[in-house]
Amino acid sequence: MRTAIAALSILAGLSLSMFALAGGPGGPGGHRGPPPPMGPLLHGLQDLDLDADQQAQLDEALETMEGERPERPVRRERPERPSEADREAHHAERKARAEALEAQLALETPDRELLHAELDDGRDGPAPQLAHDHLDLLLEVHAGLSATQRSELVETLAARRAEHAERRGDCEGKEGRGGRRGDREE
């Protein structure tokens, strides 16, 4: 019984942490969580079967991150809708960046400079220093992973990326991807 209560407490704490990290429903600026590479790394680490020390390190990182959230970025005006070709180019770029992230996280020692540069390359411009500090906390947890756990992490990230691509494909409407709900055939 104690184990079940402890597990539920940890799950509730992690759920609240994710809600807090995301800045509430929809996340900052309409995102659903921290930006890459931090978001995928965080979600992937939470899915791993960590030993007690690793879980404690991740819990400590989450607690620190929850207590020190960066300010929400100023919401920009929506740009014009991109063309189908622009959307496809954007999705191809995101896929390449995700695969590069997965390749880095498969390594025992990922290239921190590259991952920090990726964090600064988001749509809202350079990330605040606090976001870089949070990425470092997650990379410290990553440093304690075994080769098997790193492999599982990369497999999880690739599976999530594939699920996202499938969901995106399911949303394809008469006018192509990204069409408004009213534009889609039901």
ZALODREN-674685 format. One line per field, with one value per residue: residue number from 1; x, z, y of N, C-alpha, C in turn; residue in three letters. Coordinates in nm, 4 decimals. Example, Ala and Ser with C-alpha at 12.3 -4.5 7.8 and 13.67 -1.06 7.14 Angstrom:
<nodes>
i	(1|2)
n.u	(1.3190|1.2850)
n.w	(0.7800|0.7080)
n.v	(-0.5690|-0.2250)
ca.u	(1.2300|1.3670)
ca.w	(0.7800|0.7140)
ca.v	(-0.4500|-0.1060)
c.u	(1.3200|1.2900)
c.w	(0.7800|0.7870)
c.v	(-0.3300|0.0030)
aa	(Ala|Ser)
</nodes>
This chain:
<nodes>
i	(1|2|3|4|5|6|7|8|9|10|11|12|13|14|15|16|17|18|19|20|21|22|23|24|25|26|27|28|29|30|31|32|33|34|35|36|37|38|39|40|41|42|43|44|45|46|47|48|49|50|51|52|53|54|55|56|57|58|59|60|61|62|63|64|65|66|67|68|69|70|71|72|73|74|75|76|77|78|79|80|81|82|83|84|85|86|87|88|89|90|91|92|93|94|95|96|97|98|99|100|101|102|103|104|105|106|107|108|109|110|111|112|113|114|115|116|117|118|119|120|121|122|123|124|125|126|127|128|129|130|131|132|133|134|135|136|137|138|139|140|141|142|143|144|145|146|147|148|149|150|151|152|153|154|155|156|157|158|159|160|161|162|163|164|165|166|167|168|169|170|171|172|173|174|175|176|177|178|179|180|181|182|183|184|185|186)
n.u	(0.0824|0.1927|0.3831|0.2240|0.0988|0.3237|0.4109|0.1928|0.2076|0.4523|0.3947|0.1878|0.3293|0.5168|0.3415|0.2303|0.4647|0.5229|0.3041|0.3560|0.6076|0.5352|0.4031|0.1364|-0.1865|-0.1381|0.1075|0.3844|0.3391|0.1693|0.2861|0.3351|0.4876|0.8301|1.0774|1.2483|1.5904|1.5167|1.2498|1.1832|1.3930|1.3346|1.0760|1.1397|1.3228|1.1527|1.0015|1.1679|1.2838|1.4146|1.6814|1.6847|1.8620|1.8980|1.6340|1.5908|1.7715|1.6560|1.4059|1.4911|1.5987|1.3635|1.2187|1.3766|1.3552|1.0829|1.0559|1.1919|1.0920|1.1290|1.0392|0.7346|0.7426|0.6894|0.3897|0.3700|0.2371|0.0272|0.1737|0.1198|-0.0528|0.1522|0.2637|0.1869|0.4253|0.6121|0.5326|0.5886|0.8651|0.9357|0.8531|1.0256|1.2698|1.2345|1.2194|1.4767|1.6226|1.5253|1.6151|1.8887|1.9087|1.8335|2.0498|2.2556|2.1746|2.2037|2.4649|2.7273|2.8346|2.6839|2.7068|2.7213|2.7358|2.6220|2.3586|2.2766|2.2897|2.0863|1.8681|1.8650|1.7839|1.5137|1.1717|1.1123|1.3466|1.6715|1.7045|1.6220|1.8709|1.8030|1.6636|1.8735|2.0166|1.8378|1.8414|2.1027|2.0730|1.9101|2.0831|2.2749|2.1384|2.1096|2.3763|2.4173|2.2982|2.2771|2.4160|2.2136|1.9856|2.0170|1.9801|1.7124|1.5956|1.6396|1.4941|1.2367|1.2035|1.2114|0.9862|0.7831|0.8083|0.7341|0.4667|0.3654|0.3979|0.2203|-0.0229|-0.0310|-0.0571|-0.3099|-0.4623|-0.4798|-0.6488|-0.8967|-0.7828|-0.5197|-0.2474|-0.2745|-0.5007|-0.7954|-1.0365|-1.2962|-1.2349|-1.1735|-1.2586|-1.4992)
n.w	(0.0000|0.0824|-0.1161|-0.3419|-0.2746|-0.2570|-0.5217|-0.6543|-0.5431|-0.6427|-0.9163|-0.9257|-0.8442|-1.0535|-1.2637|-1.1905|-1.2009|-1.4737|-1.5699|-1.4557|-1.5684|-1.8312|-1.8288|-1.7752|-1.9188|-2.2510|-2.2554|-2.2663|-2.4972|-2.6535|-2.6860|-2.5971|-2.3762|-2.2561|-2.4818|-2.7610|-2.7179|-2.4665|-2.3846|-2.5198|-2.4063|-2.1310|-2.1182|-2.2176|-2.0242|-1.8065|-1.8798|-1.8583|-1.6888|-1.4084|-1.1686|-0.8049|-0.7247|-0.9657|-1.0139|-0.7943|-0.8547|-1.0913|-0.9884|-0.8167|-1.0032|-1.1429|-0.9387|-0.8893|-1.1389|-1.1467|-0.9472|-1.0524|-1.2969|-1.6304|-1.7578|-1.9363|-2.2888|-2.4855|-2.6520|-2.9924|-3.2879|-3.5020|-3.7856|-4.1446|-4.2927|-4.3677|-4.6854|-4.8372|-4.9247|-4.7680|-4.5146|-4.5349|-4.5691|-4.3222|-4.1512|-4.2393|-4.1630|-3.8829|-3.8337|-3.9062|-3.7138|-3.4817|-3.5173|-3.5073|-3.2427|-3.1138|-3.1925|-3.0537|-2.7880|-2.7682|-2.7253|-2.4809|-2.3786|-2.4677|-2.7057|-2.5504|-2.6230|-2.8774|-2.8154|-2.6513|-2.8359|-3.0033|-2.8353|-2.8275|-3.0805|-3.1242|-3.2139|-3.0784|-3.0512|-2.8898|-2.5984|-2.2517|-1.9890|-1.7739|-1.8883|-2.0153|-1.7902|-1.6853|-1.8872|-1.8519|-1.6009|-1.6714|-1.8473|-1.6699|-1.5366|-1.7533|-1.7898|-1.5989|-1.6978|-1.8074|-2.0856|-2.1947|-2.0973|-2.2260|-2.4876|-2.4731|-2.4157|-2.6553|-2.8309|-2.7274|-2.7775|-3.0581|-3.1122|-3.0096|-3.1815|-3.4213|-3.3597|-3.3363|-3.5992|-3.7239|-3.6063|-3.7044|-3.9735|-3.9657|-3.9319|-4.1722|-4.4024|-4.6465|-4.7547|-4.7117|-4.4763|-4.1595|-4.2051|-4.1158|-3.8731|-3.9785|-4.2443|-4.2974|-4.4175|-4.2682)
n.v	(-0.1192|0.1244|0.1570|0.1966|0.4382|0.6031|0.5893|0.7065|0.9625|1.0539|1.0471|1.2386|1.4645|1.4883|1.5343|1.7810|1.9278|1.9218|2.0647|2.3109|2.3699|2.3948|2.6294|2.6383|2.5509|2.4558|2.5756|2.8155|3.0766|2.9246|2.6813|2.3346|2.2739|2.2750|2.4125|2.2477|2.1586|2.0849|2.0123|1.7569|1.6015|1.6188|1.4994|1.2462|1.1530|1.1308|0.9159|0.6985|0.4015|0.4642|0.4252|0.4501|0.6581|0.7998|0.8769|1.0419|1.2451|1.3443|1.4253|1.6276|1.8062|1.8714|1.9934|2.2183|2.3405|2.3930|2.5814|2.7944|2.9245|3.0453|3.3720|3.4140|3.4240|3.7192|3.7337|3.6950|3.8523|3.6662|3.5300|3.5446|3.2686|2.9977|2.8682|2.5480|2.4319|2.5709|2.4842|2.2099|2.2228|2.3295|2.1215|1.9201|2.0310|2.0394|1.7646|1.6822|1.8229|1.7022|1.4400|1.4880|1.5695|1.3314|1.1724|1.2995|1.2577|0.9879|0.9552|0.9114|1.1430|1.4129|1.6853|1.9701|2.2414|2.2425|2.1601|2.3714|2.5776|2.4952|2.5332|2.8101|2.8644|2.8862|2.9774|3.2089|3.3402|3.3844|3.1831|3.2482|3.2816|3.1223|2.9082|2.7797|2.7036|2.5177|2.3257|2.2352|2.1102|1.8918|1.7639|1.6818|1.4790|1.3087|1.2385|1.0447|0.8188|0.4790|0.2918|0.1370|0.2692|0.5158|0.4335|0.3472|0.5934|0.7359|0.5739|0.6151|0.8900|0.8908|0.7343|0.8986|1.1127|0.9921|0.9288|1.1868|1.2775|1.1070|1.1863|1.4445|1.3878|1.2751|1.4976|1.6130|1.7970|1.8924|2.1191|2.0675|2.0128|2.1699|2.3115|2.4962|2.3884|2.4033|2.3871|2.1287|1.8056|1.6088)
ca.u	(0.0000|0.2824|0.4457|0.1243|0.0821|0.4463|0.4105|0.0928|0.2598|0.5549|0.3251|0.1181|0.4321|0.5698|0.2359|0.2263|0.5880|0.5087|0.2078|0.4250|0.7103|0.4713|0.3424|-0.0084|-0.2408|-0.0877|0.2450|0.4116|0.3302|0.0923|0.3598|0.2850|0.5948|0.9564|1.1208|1.3582|1.5981|1.4825|1.1223|1.1945|1.4811|1.2608|0.9711|1.2046|1.3782|1.0423|0.9497|1.2642|1.2836|1.5358|1.7048|1.6465|1.9501|1.8660|1.5019|1.6084|1.8372|1.5560|1.3083|1.5560|1.6052|1.2271|1.1828|1.4494|1.2981|0.9492|1.0717|1.2618|1.0459|1.1562|0.9215|0.6703|0.7792|0.5834|0.3183|0.3826|0.1203|0.0332|0.2107|0.0310|-0.0434|0.2552|0.2199|0.2084|0.5688|0.6809|0.5025|0.6640|1.0066|0.9465|0.8447|1.1497|1.3747|1.2111|1.2538|1.6232|1.6708|1.4900|1.7066|2.0196|1.8972|1.8361|2.1876|2.3343|2.1340|2.2508|2.6053|2.7514|2.8557|2.6347|2.7705|2.6419|2.7301|2.5239|2.2248|2.2447|2.2634|1.9528|1.7727|1.8611|1.7384|1.3685|1.0971|1.1092|1.4819|1.7550|1.6384|1.6794|1.9758|1.7400|1.6342|2.0018|2.0469|1.7502|1.8954|2.2199|2.0241|1.8652|2.2008|2.3401|2.0651|2.1468|2.5129|2.4133|2.2268|2.3540|2.4046|2.0797|1.8887|2.0306|1.9163|1.5680|1.5589|1.6353|1.3801|1.1164|1.1925|1.1783|0.8470|0.6976|0.8153|0.6534|0.3266|0.3303|0.3849|0.0967|-0.1338|-0.0304|-0.1127|-0.4537|-0.5284|-0.4754|-0.7842|-0.9159|-0.6888|-0.3851|-0.2187|-0.2848|-0.6270|-0.8813|-1.1325|-1.4058|-1.1865|-1.1491|-1.3726|-1.5179)
ca.w	(0.0000|0.0877|-0.2476|-0.4324|-0.2359|-0.2969|-0.6679|-0.6914|-0.5027|-0.7407|-1.0420|-0.9114|-0.8418|-1.1891|-1.3455|-1.1557|-1.2519|-1.6175|-1.5881|-1.4209|-1.6685|-1.9565|-1.8156|-1.7723|-2.0355|-2.3798|-2.2416|-2.3049|-2.6396|-2.7255|-2.6894|-2.5002|-2.2867|-2.2832|-2.6214|-2.7863|-2.6868|-2.3270|-2.3715|-2.5484|-2.3086|-2.0060|-2.1312|-2.2337|-1.8949|-1.7190|-1.9236|-1.8332|-1.5623|-1.3427|-1.0349|-0.7001|-0.7293|-1.0863|-0.9951|-0.6986|-0.9270|-1.1809|-0.9046|-0.7701|-1.1187|-1.1679|-0.8312|-0.9168|-1.2585|-1.1138|-0.8638|-1.1267|-1.4355|-1.7054|-1.7926|-2.0625|-2.3958|-2.5324|-2.7624|-3.1189|-3.3753|-3.5914|-3.9237|-4.2451|-4.3029|-4.4639|-4.7962|-4.8164|-4.9430|-4.6496|-4.4030|-4.5558|-4.5417|-4.1769|-4.0909|-4.2721|-4.0771|-3.7464|-3.8291|-3.9073|-3.5832|-3.3830|-3.5377|-3.4565|-3.0968|-3.0758|-3.2096|-2.9429|-2.6616|-2.7693|-2.6836|-2.3368|-2.3504|-2.5800|-2.7299|-2.4782|-2.7007|-2.9838|-2.7566|-2.6078|-2.9585|-3.0482|-2.7468|-2.8672|-3.2184|-3.1277|-3.2858|-2.9991|-3.0397|-2.7865|-2.4732|-2.1338|-1.9211|-1.6871|-1.9702|-2.0330|-1.6614|-1.6745|-1.9790|-1.7850|-1.4976|-1.7377|-1.9019|-1.5566|-1.5183|-1.8698|-1.7702|-1.5122|-1.7607|-1.8651|-2.2317|-2.2219|-2.0733|-2.3350|-2.6039|-2.4494|-2.4272|-2.7978|-2.8887|-2.6827|-2.8516|-3.1976|-3.1148|-2.9915|-3.3058|-3.5195|-3.3212|-3.3711|-3.7448|-3.7585|-3.5689|-3.8001|-4.0966|-3.9448|-3.9359|-4.3079|-4.4510|-4.7886|-4.7939|-4.6715|-4.3337|-4.0949|-4.2369|-4.0011|-3.8513|-4.0709|-4.3785|-4.3130|-4.4406|-4.1499)
ca.v	(0.0000|0.2395|0.1698|0.2552|0.5785|0.6727|0.5994|0.8073|1.0931|1.0908|1.0752|1.3671|1.5680|1.5050|1.5952|1.9228|1.9887|1.9420|2.1726|2.4343|2.3957|2.4328|2.7606|2.6227|2.4817|2.5027|2.6210|2.9525|3.1070|2.8238|2.5553|2.2376|2.2375|2.3418|2.4009|2.1542|2.0166|2.0614|1.9417|1.6136|1.5374|1.6093|1.3975|1.1163|1.1114|1.0923|0.7859|0.5914|0.3293|0.5114|0.3707|0.5450|0.7759|0.8752|0.9378|1.1515|1.3532|1.4021|1.4952|1.7507|1.8963|1.9185|2.0856|2.3422|2.4017|2.4419|2.7004|2.8999|2.9253|3.1677|3.4506|3.3775|3.5160|3.8069|3.6684|3.7675|3.8442|3.5505|3.5627|3.4880|3.1226|2.9561|2.7833|2.4043|2.4063|2.6223|2.3936|2.0862|2.2538|2.3444|1.9880|1.8485|2.0879|1.9917|1.6228|1.6736|1.8695|1.5995|1.3276|1.5312|1.5645|1.1901|1.1247|1.3543|1.1955|0.8495|0.9583|0.9190|1.2846|1.4928|1.8150|2.0704|2.3657|2.2215|2.1575|2.5074|2.6540|2.4523|2.5995|2.9513|2.8758|2.8716|3.0808|3.3310|3.3921|3.3225|3.1455|3.3135|3.2056|3.0228|2.7898|2.7106|2.6395|2.4001|2.2251|2.1767|2.0174|1.7693|1.6961|1.6144|1.3530|1.2264|1.1893|0.9275|0.7080|0.3685|0.2828|0.0833|0.3757|0.6143|0.3723|0.3542|0.7344|0.7697|0.5013|0.6844|1.0160|0.8587|0.6876|1.0163|1.1906|0.9190|0.9485|1.3243|1.2839|1.0369|1.2746|1.5551|1.3342|1.2550|1.6282|1.6643|1.8244|1.9189|2.2240|2.0280|2.0210|2.2986|2.3777|2.5197|2.2810|2.4172|2.3593|1.9857|1.7168|1.5235)
c.u	(0.0867|0.3473|0.3500|0.1051|0.2048|0.4498|0.3110|0.1394|0.3641|0.4900|0.2539|0.2181|0.4897|0.4669|0.2269|0.3504|0.5765|0.4125|0.2766|0.5311|0.6511|0.4068|0.1906|-0.0560|-0.1880|0.0532|0.2637|0.4017|0.2537|0.1642|0.3010|0.3955|0.7215|1.0015|1.2283|1.4912|1.5502|1.3549|1.1317|1.2824|1.4066|1.1557|1.0311|1.2614|1.2673|0.9861|1.0429|1.2411|1.4155|1.5546|1.6775|1.7311|1.9187|1.7326|1.5114|1.6734|1.7386|1.4525|1.3643|1.5645|1.4673|1.1830|1.2507|1.3864|1.1606|0.9583|1.1323|1.2179|1.0845|1.0263|0.8640|0.7149|0.6588|0.5197|0.3263|0.2515|0.1383|0.0737|0.1066|0.0506|0.0621|0.1952|0.2458|0.3572|0.6481|0.6564|0.5822|0.8126|1.0297|0.9437|0.9701|1.2647|1.3581|1.2490|1.4050|1.6806|1.6420|1.5836|1.8465|2.0203|1.9057|1.9779|2.2758|2.3018|2.1704|2.3952|2.6169|2.7674|2.8085|2.7076|2.6825|2.6277|2.6253|2.3813|2.1832|2.2168|2.1251|1.8444|1.7570|1.8025|1.5871|1.3005|1.0922|1.2484|1.5581|1.6780|1.7007|1.7813|1.9170|1.7061|1.7625|2.0425|1.9631|1.7971|2.0173|2.1785|1.9815|1.9827|2.2811|2.2703|2.1032|2.2844|2.5164|2.3423|2.3232|2.3364|2.2657|1.9738|1.8964|1.9624|1.7637|1.5171|1.5426|1.5180|1.2481|1.0961|1.1530|1.0326|0.7510|0.6937|0.7291|0.5041|0.2796|0.3093|0.2560|-0.0251|-0.1442|-0.0899|-0.2621|-0.5311|-0.5320|-0.6176|-0.7856|-0.8138|-0.5451|-0.3678|-0.2356|-0.4129|-0.7096|-0.9841|-1.2466|-1.3662|-1.1731|-1.2764|-1.3834|-1.5700)
c.w	(0.0000|-0.0472|-0.3457|-0.4019|-0.2782|-0.4477|-0.7140|-0.6557|-0.6026|-0.8728|-1.0358|-0.9123|-0.9794|-1.2796|-1.3177|-1.2065|-1.3998|-1.6461|-1.5615|-1.5244|-1.7995|-1.9468|-1.8132|-1.8979|-2.1649|-2.3737|-2.2861|-2.4560|-2.7193|-2.7361|-2.5860|-2.4102|-2.3233|-2.4278|-2.6375|-2.7633|-2.5461|-2.3119|-2.4012|-2.4476|-2.1769|-2.0130|-2.1435|-2.1030|-1.8010|-1.7557|-1.8924|-1.6980|-1.4932|-1.2087|-0.9328|-0.7043|-0.8502|-1.0713|-0.8995|-0.7679|-1.0219|-1.1006|-0.8550|-0.8834|-1.1473|-1.0631|-0.8522|-1.0347|-1.2297|-1.0344|-0.9373|-1.2717|-1.5042|-1.7329|-1.9237|-2.1695|-2.4358|-2.6535|-2.8865|-3.1952|-3.4656|-3.7304|-4.0201|-4.2487|-4.4056|-4.5738|-4.7609|-4.8271|-4.8223|-4.5284|-4.4148|-4.5265|-4.3914|-4.1080|-4.1199|-4.1853|-3.9336|-3.7312|-3.8237|-3.7723|-3.4752|-3.3954|-3.4881|-3.3038|-3.0483|-3.0873|-3.0956|-2.8117|-2.6553|-2.7201|-2.5316|-2.2945|-2.4705|-2.5890|-2.6683|-2.5583|-2.8114|-2.9285|-2.7068|-2.7286|-3.0131|-2.9650|-2.7857|-3.0055|-3.2314|-3.1966|-3.2109|-2.9775|-2.9279|-2.6567|-2.3572|-2.0661|-1.8338|-1.7638|-1.9944|-1.9033|-1.6444|-1.7676|-1.9160|-1.6761|-1.5598|-1.7970|-1.7913|-1.5277|-1.6307|-1.8499|-1.6837|-1.5727|-1.8099|-2.0165|-2.2705|-2.2039|-2.1814|-2.4612|-2.5911|-2.4635|-2.5740|-2.8663|-2.8520|-2.7606|-2.9966|-3.2090|-3.0986|-3.1178|-3.4131|-3.4887|-3.3586|-3.5216|-3.7899|-3.7249|-3.6661|-3.9325|-4.0864|-3.9550|-4.0767|-4.3611|-4.5998|-4.8395|-4.7548|-4.5222|-4.2838|-4.1278|-4.1121|-3.9927|-3.9516|-4.2147|-4.4047|-4.3460|-4.3202|-4.1913)
c.v	(0.1255|0.2639|0.2362|0.4029|0.6589|0.6926|0.7052|0.9479|1.1425|1.1272|1.2097|1.4817|1.5947|1.5704|1.7446|1.9948|2.0173|2.0565|2.3057|2.4693|2.4443|2.5695|2.7533|2.5530|2.5401|2.5541|2.7633|2.9698|3.0039|2.6909|2.4608|2.1892|2.3107|2.3188|2.2937|2.2258|1.9829|1.9789|1.7933|1.5392|1.5171|1.4988|1.2572|1.0643|1.0650|0.9553|0.6695|0.5252|0.3621|0.4407|0.4820|0.6721|0.8632|0.9463|1.0554|1.2713|1.4223|1.4809|1.6281|1.8534|1.9552|2.0199|2.2208|2.4153|2.4610|2.5716|2.8184|2.9018|3.0553|3.2427|3.4009|3.4757|3.6009|3.7410|3.7556|3.7594|3.7241|3.5951|3.5062|3.3376|3.0871|2.8689|2.6369|2.3715|2.4546|2.5328|2.2644|2.1081|2.2662|2.2078|1.9066|1.8993|2.0395|1.8444|1.6065|1.7170|1.7662|1.4796|1.3622|1.5284|1.4203|1.1337|1.1752|1.2829|1.0476|0.8419|0.9639|1.0647|1.3662|1.6268|1.9237|2.1998|2.3555|2.2257|2.2957|2.5973|2.6210|2.5207|2.7466|2.9726|2.8595|2.9882|3.2123|3.3893|3.3250|3.2988|3.2221|3.2217|3.0957|2.8955|2.7103|2.6392|2.5125|2.2886|2.1574|2.0781|1.8845|1.6920|1.6274|1.4813|1.2568|1.1641|1.0634|0.8072|0.6007|0.3705|0.2315|0.1915|0.4834|0.5621|0.3778|0.4970|0.7734|0.6994|0.5688|0.8136|0.9919|0.8134|0.8052|1.1010|1.1245|0.9352|1.0875|1.3376|1.2164|1.1223|1.3912|1.5100|1.3117|1.3859|1.6864|1.6787|1.8482|2.0198|2.1887|2.0426|2.1619|2.3727|2.3973|2.4081|2.2860|2.3837|2.2097|1.9127|1.6257|1.3899)
aa	(Met|Arg|Thr|Ala|Ile|Ala|Ala|Leu|Ser|Ile|Leu|Ala|Gly|Leu|Ser|Leu|Ser|Met|Phe|Ala|Leu|Ala|Gly|Gly|Pro|Gly|Gly|Pro|Gly|Gly|His|Arg|Gly|Pro|Pro|Pro|Pro|Met|Gly|Pro|Leu|Leu|His|Gly|Leu|Gln|Asp|Leu|Asp|Leu|Asp|Ala|Asp|Gln|Gln|Ala|Gln|Leu|Asp|Glu|Ala|Leu|Glu|Thr|Met|Glu|Gly|Glu|Arg|Pro|Glu|Arg|Pro|Val|Arg|Arg|Glu|Arg|Pro|Glu|Arg|Pro|Ser|Glu|Ala|Asp|Arg|Glu|Ala|His|His|Ala|Glu|Arg|Lys|Ala|Arg|Ala|Glu|Ala|Leu|Glu|Ala|Gln|Leu|Ala|Leu|Glu|Thr|Pro|Asp|Arg|Glu|Leu|Leu|His|Ala|Glu|Leu|Asp|Asp|Gly|Arg|Asp|Gly|Pro|Ala|Pro|Gln|Leu|Ala|His|Asp|His|Leu|Asp|Leu|Leu|Leu|Glu|Val|His|Ala|Gly|Leu|Ser|Ala|Thr|Gln|Arg|Ser|Glu|Leu|Val|Glu|Thr|Leu|Ala|Ala|Arg|Arg|Ala|Glu|His|Ala|Glu|Arg|Arg|Gly|Asp|Cys|Glu|Gly|Lys|Glu|Gly|Arg|Gly|Gly|Arg|Arg|Gly|Asp|Arg|Glu|Glu)
</nodes>
